[in-house]
């Protein structure tokens, strides 16, 4: 039963009201990810400083890298792996998300499920 129905039942049977428990929100980041995030930001900054050009070169490329593309989707085991990262502009990153077949054919996206 949900909180409201329990409240109504107690009110009817006992004439008492119980204050519903406050629900704890789910954390946006785990403690482990909070410690990895500064390391990841440092890698992003270093890679963009080394070469500020987009490596993807999709049909909509703007040429200037604005972030990194994760060839294999981010996970705890590959978040800090530089071999999994490539410089990309926002337009190319969006193009990869919208055209997964093109991205796989050109080596910009790797499936997590294929071994």
CNS distance restraints for C-alpha pairs under 8 A (distance, minus, plus):
assign (resid   1 and name CA) (resid   5 and name CA) 6.29 0.50 0.50
assign (resid   1 and name CA) (resid   6 and name CA) 6.58 0.50 0.50
assign (resid   2 and name CA) (resid   6 and name CA) 6.46 0.50 0.50
assign (resid   3 and name CA) (resid   7 and name CA) 6.11 0.50 0.50
assign (resid   3 and name CA) (resid  20 and name CA) 6.66 0.50 0.50
assign (resid   4 and name CA) (resid   8 and name CA) 6.23 0.50 0.50
assign (resid   5 and name CA) (resid   9 and name CA) 6.08 0.50 0.50
assign (resid   6 and name CA) (resid  10 and name CA) 6.16 0.50 0.50
assign (resid   7 and name CA) (resid  11 and name CA) 6.13 0.50 0.50
assign (resid   7 and name CA) (resid  17 and name CA) 6.46 0.50 0.50
assign (resid   7 and name CA) (resid  18 and name CA) 6.58 0.50 0.50
assign (resid   7 and name CA) (resid  20 and name CA) 7.78 0.50 0.50
assign (resid   8 and name CA) (resid  12 and name CA) 6.15 0.50 0.50
assign (resid   9 and name CA) (resid  13 and name CA) 6.07 0.50 0.50
assign (resid  10 and name CA) (resid  14 and name CA) 5.46 0.50 0.50
assign (resid  10 and name CA) (resid  15 and name CA) 6.65 0.50 0.50
assign (resid  10 and name CA) (resid  16 and name CA) 6.12 0.50 0.50
assign (resid  10 and name CA) (resid  17 and name CA) 6.44 0.50 0.50
assign (resid  10 and name CA) (resid  18 and name CA) 7.66 0.50 0.50
assign (resid  11 and name CA) (resid  15 and name CA) 4.46 0.50 0.50
assign (resid  11 and name CA) (resid  16 and name CA) 5.07 0.50 0.50
assign (resid  11 and name CA) (resid  17 and name CA) 5.57 0.50 0.50
assign (resid  29 and name CA) (resid  33 and name CA) 6.03 0.50 0.50
assign (resid  29 and name CA) (resid  34 and name CA) 6.33 0.50 0.50
assign (resid  30 and name CA) (resid  34 and name CA) 6.25 0.50 0.50
assign (resid  31 and name CA) (resid  35 and name CA) 6.56 0.50 0.50
assign (resid  32 and name CA) (resid  36 and name CA) 6.42 0.50 0.50
assign (resid  33 and name CA) (resid  37 and name CA) 5.93 0.50 0.50
assign (resid  33 and name CA) (resid  76 and name CA) 7.88 0.50 0.50
assign (resid  34 and name CA) (resid  38 and name CA) 7.64 0.50 0.50
assign (resid  35 and name CA) (resid  39 and name CA) 7.66 0.50 0.50
assign (resid  36 and name CA) (resid  40 and name CA) 6.24 0.50 0.50
assign (resid  37 and name CA) (resid  41 and name CA) 6.17 0.50 0.50
assign (resid  38 and name CA) (resid  42 and name CA) 6.22 0.50 0.50
assign (resid  39 and name CA) (resid  43 and name CA) 6.39 0.50 0.50
assign (resid  39 and name CA) (resid  80 and name CA) 7.52 0.50 0.50
assign (resid  40 and name CA) (resid  44 and name CA) 6.29 0.50 0.50
assign (resid  40 and name CA) (resid  79 and name CA) 7.27 0.50 0.50
assign (resid  40 and name CA) (resid  80 and name CA) 5.97 0.50 0.50
assign (resid  41 and name CA) (resid  45 and name CA) 6.19 0.50 0.50
assign (resid  42 and name CA) (resid  46 and name CA) 6.16 0.50 0.50
assign (resid  43 and name CA) (resid  47 and name CA) 6.09 0.50 0.50
assign (resid  43 and name CA) (resid  80 and name CA) 7.63 0.50 0.50
assign (resid  43 and name CA) (resid  82 and name CA) 7.92 0.50 0.50
assign (resid  44 and name CA) (resid  48 and name CA) 6.16 0.50 0.50
assign (resid  44 and name CA) (resid  67 and name CA) 7.09 0.50 0.50
assign (resid  44 and name CA) (resid  68 and name CA) 6.84 0.50 0.50
assign (resid  45 and name CA) (resid  49 and name CA) 6.11 0.50 0.50
assign (resid  46 and name CA) (resid  50 and name CA) 6.22 0.50 0.50
assign (resid  47 and name CA) (resid  51 and name CA) 6.49 0.50 0.50
assign (resid  47 and name CA) (resid  52 and name CA) 7.96 0.50 0.50
assign (resid  47 and name CA) (resid  87 and name CA) 7.43 0.50 0.50
assign (resid  48 and name CA) (resid  52 and name CA) 4.99 0.50 0.50
assign (resid  48 and name CA) (resid  53 and name CA) 7.96 0.50 0.50
assign (resid  48 and name CA) (resid  65 and name CA) 7.07 0.50 0.50
assign (resid  48 and name CA) (resid  66 and name CA) 7.82 0.50 0.50
assign (resid  48 and name CA) (resid  67 and name CA) 7.42 0.50 0.50
assign (resid  48 and name CA) (resid  87 and name CA) 6.99 0.50 0.50
assign (resid  52 and name CA) (resid  64 and name CA) 6.00 0.50 0.50
assign (resid  52 and name CA) (resid  65 and name CA) 5.34 0.50 0.50
assign (resid  52 and name CA) (resid  66 and name CA) 7.89 0.50 0.50
assign (resid  52 and name CA) (resid  87 and name CA) 7.70 0.50 0.50
assign (resid  53 and name CA) (resid  63 and name CA) 5.77 0.50 0.50
assign (resid  53 and name CA) (resid  64 and name CA) 4.71 0.50 0.50
assign (resid  53 and name CA) (resid  65 and name CA) 4.97 0.50 0.50
assign (resid  53 and name CA) (resid  87 and name CA) 7.08 0.50 0.50
assign (resid  53 and name CA) (resid  88 and name CA) 7.47 0.50 0.50
assign (resid  54 and name CA) (resid  61 and name CA) 7.64 0.50 0.50
assign (resid  54 and name CA) (resid  62 and name CA) 7.82 0.50 0.50
assign (resid  54 and name CA) (resid  63 and name CA) 5.18 0.50 0.50
assign (resid  54 and name CA) (resid  64 and name CA) 5.32 0.50 0.50
assign (resid  54 and name CA) (resid  65 and name CA) 4.42 0.50 0.50
assign (resid  54 and name CA) (resid  66 and name CA) 7.95 0.50 0.50
assign (resid  54 and name CA) (resid  87 and name CA) 5.34 0.50 0.50
assign (resid  54 and name CA) (resid  88 and name CA) 4.43 0.50 0.50
assign (resid  54 and name CA) (resid  89 and name CA) 5.68 0.50 0.50
assign (resid  55 and name CA) (resid  65 and name CA) 7.80 0.50 0.50
assign (resid  55 and name CA) (resid  86 and name CA) 6.57 0.50 0.50
assign (resid  55 and name CA) (resid  87 and name CA) 5.52 0.50 0.50
assign (resid  55 and name CA) (resid  88 and name CA) 5.88 0.50 0.50
assign (resid  56 and name CA) (resid  61 and name CA) 7.69 0.50 0.50
assign (resid  56 and name CA) (resid  86 and name CA) 7.78 0.50 0.50
assign (resid  56 and name CA) (resid  87 and name CA) 7.40 0.50 0.50
assign (resid  56 and name CA) (resid  88 and name CA) 6.05 0.50 0.50
assign (resid  56 and name CA) (resid  92 and name CA) 6.57 0.50 0.50
assign (resid  56 and name CA) (resid 108 and name CA) 7.21 0.50 0.50
assign (resid  57 and name CA) (resid  61 and name CA) 5.40 0.50 0.50
assign (resid  57 and name CA) (resid  63 and name CA) 7.34 0.50 0.50
assign (resid  57 and name CA) (resid  92 and name CA) 7.10 0.50 0.50
assign (resid  58 and name CA) (resid  92 and name CA) 5.74 0.50 0.50
assign (resid  58 and name CA) (resid  95 and name CA) 7.25 0.50 0.50
assign (resid  60 and name CA) (resid  91 and name CA) 6.17 0.50 0.50
assign (resid  60 and name CA) (resid  92 and name CA) 6.41 0.50 0.50
assign (resid  60 and name CA) (resid  95 and name CA) 7.44 0.50 0.50
assign (resid  61 and name CA) (resid  89 and name CA) 6.84 0.50 0.50
assign (resid  61 and name CA) (resid  91 and name CA) 5.95 0.50 0.50
assign (resid  61 and name CA) (resid  92 and name CA) 5.53 0.50 0.50
assign (resid  62 and name CA) (resid  89 and name CA) 6.49 0.50 0.50
assign (resid  62 and name CA) (resid  91 and name CA) 6.87 0.50 0.50
assign (resid  62 and name CA) (resid  92 and name CA) 7.92 0.50 0.50
assign (resid  63 and name CA) (resid  89 and name CA) 6.77 0.50 0.50
assign (resid  64 and name CA) (resid  88 and name CA) 7.47 0.50 0.50
assign (resid  64 and name CA) (resid  89 and name CA) 5.81 0.50 0.50
assign (resid  65 and name CA) (resid  87 and name CA) 5.65 0.50 0.50
assign (resid  65 and name CA) (resid  88 and name CA) 4.60 0.50 0.50
assign (resid  65 and name CA) (resid  89 and name CA) 4.24 0.50 0.50
assign (resid  65 and name CA) (resid  90 and name CA) 7.57 0.50 0.50
assign (resid  66 and name CA) (resid  87 and name CA) 7.52 0.50 0.50
assign (resid  66 and name CA) (resid  88 and name CA) 6.15 0.50 0.50
assign (resid  66 and name CA) (resid  89 and name CA) 4.77 0.50 0.50
assign (resid  66 and name CA) (resid  90 and name CA) 6.20 0.50 0.50
assign (resid  67 and name CA) (resid  87 and name CA) 6.01 0.50 0.50
assign (resid  67 and name CA) (resid  88 and name CA) 5.64 0.50 0.50
assign (resid  67 and name CA) (resid  89 and name CA) 6.30 0.50 0.50
assign (resid  67 and name CA) (resid  90 and name CA) 7.14 0.50 0.50
assign (resid  68 and name CA) (resid  85 and name CA) 6.08 0.50 0.50
assign (resid  68 and name CA) (resid  86 and name CA) 5.40 0.50 0.50
assign (resid  68 and name CA) (resid  87 and name CA) 4.53 0.50 0.50
assign (resid  68 and name CA) (resid  88 and name CA) 5.39 0.50 0.50
assign (resid  68 and name CA) (resid  89 and name CA) 7.89 0.50 0.50
assign (resid  69 and name CA) (resid  85 and name CA) 5.63 0.50 0.50
assign (resid  69 and name CA) (resid  86 and name CA) 5.26 0.50 0.50
assign (resid  69 and name CA) (resid  87 and name CA) 6.16 0.50 0.50
assign (resid  69 and name CA) (resid  88 and name CA) 5.99 0.50 0.50
assign (resid  69 and name CA) (resid  93 and name CA) 6.33 0.50 0.50
assign (resid  69 and name CA) (resid 108 and name CA) 8.00 0.50 0.50
assign (resid  70 and name CA) (resid  74 and name CA) 6.43 0.50 0.50
assign (resid  70 and name CA) (resid  84 and name CA) 5.68 0.50 0.50
assign (resid  70 and name CA) (resid  85 and name CA) 4.87 0.50 0.50
assign (resid  70 and name CA) (resid  86 and name CA) 6.72 0.50 0.50
assign (resid  70 and name CA) (resid 109 and name CA) 7.53 0.50 0.50
assign (resid  71 and name CA) (resid  84 and name CA) 5.37 0.50 0.50
assign (resid  71 and name CA) (resid  85 and name CA) 6.19 0.50 0.50
assign (resid  71 and name CA) (resid  86 and name CA) 7.41 0.50 0.50
assign (resid  71 and name CA) (resid 107 and name CA) 7.72 0.50 0.50
assign (resid  71 and name CA) (resid 108 and name CA) 5.29 0.50 0.50
assign (resid  71 and name CA) (resid 109 and name CA) 4.36 0.50 0.50
assign (resid  71 and name CA) (resid 110 and name CA) 5.50 0.50 0.50
assign (resid  72 and name CA) (resid  78 and name CA) 7.94 0.50 0.50
assign (resid  72 and name CA) (resid  84 and name CA) 6.40 0.50 0.50
assign (resid  72 and name CA) (resid 109 and name CA) 5.90 0.50 0.50
assign (resid  72 and name CA) (resid 110 and name CA) 4.86 0.50 0.50
assign (resid  72 and name CA) (resid 111 and name CA) 6.24 0.50 0.50
assign (resid  72 and name CA) (resid 112 and name CA) 6.28 0.50 0.50
assign (resid  73 and name CA) (resid 110 and name CA) 7.88 0.50 0.50
assign (resid  73 and name CA) (resid 111 and name CA) 7.96 0.50 0.50
assign (resid  73 and name CA) (resid 112 and name CA) 7.16 0.50 0.50
assign (resid  74 and name CA) (resid  78 and name CA) 6.33 0.50 0.50
assign (resid  74 and name CA) (resid  79 and name CA) 5.47 0.50 0.50
assign (resid  75 and name CA) (resid  79 and name CA) 5.67 0.50 0.50
assign (resid  78 and name CA) (resid  84 and name CA) 6.95 0.50 0.50
assign (resid  81 and name CA) (resid  85 and name CA) 7.06 0.50 0.50
assign (resid  82 and name CA) (resid  86 and name CA) 7.93 0.50 0.50
assign (resid  88 and name CA) (resid  92 and name CA) 6.16 0.50 0.50
assign (resid  88 and name CA) (resid  93 and name CA) 6.26 0.50 0.50
assign (resid  89 and name CA) (resid  93 and name CA) 6.31 0.50 0.50
assign (resid  90 and name CA) (resid  94 and name CA) 6.18 0.50 0.50
assign (resid  91 and name CA) (resid  95 and name CA) 6.11 0.50 0.50
assign (resid  92 and name CA) (resid  96 and name CA) 6.14 0.50 0.50
assign (resid  93 and name CA) (resid  97 and name CA) 6.54 0.50 0.50
assign (resid  94 and name CA) (resid  98 and name CA) 6.22 0.50 0.50
assign (resid  95 and name CA) (resid  99 and name CA) 5.84 0.50 0.50
assign (resid  96 and name CA) (resid 100 and name CA) 5.71 0.50 0.50
assign (resid  96 and name CA) (resid 102 and name CA) 7.38 0.50 0.50
assign (resid  96 and name CA) (resid 103 and name CA) 5.43 0.50 0.50
assign (resid  96 and name CA) (resid 108 and name CA) 7.47 0.50 0.50
assign (resid  96 and name CA) (resid 109 and name CA) 7.63 0.50 0.50
assign (resid  99 and name CA) (resid 103 and name CA) 6.39 0.50 0.50
assign (resid 100 and name CA) (resid 104 and name CA) 6.11 0.50 0.50
assign (resid 100 and name CA) (resid 109 and name CA) 7.21 0.50 0.50
assign (resid 101 and name CA) (resid 105 and name CA) 6.20 0.50 0.50
assign (resid 102 and name CA) (resid 106 and name CA) 6.24 0.50 0.50
assign (resid 103 and name CA) (resid 107 and name CA) 6.07 0.50 0.50
assign (resid 103 and name CA) (resid 108 and name CA) 4.88 0.50 0.50
assign (resid 103 and name CA) (resid 109 and name CA) 5.31 0.50 0.50
assign (resid 104 and name CA) (resid 108 and name CA) 5.87 0.50 0.50
assign (resid 104 and name CA) (resid 109 and name CA) 4.89 0.50 0.50
assign (resid 104 and name CA) (resid 110 and name CA) 6.33 0.50 0.50
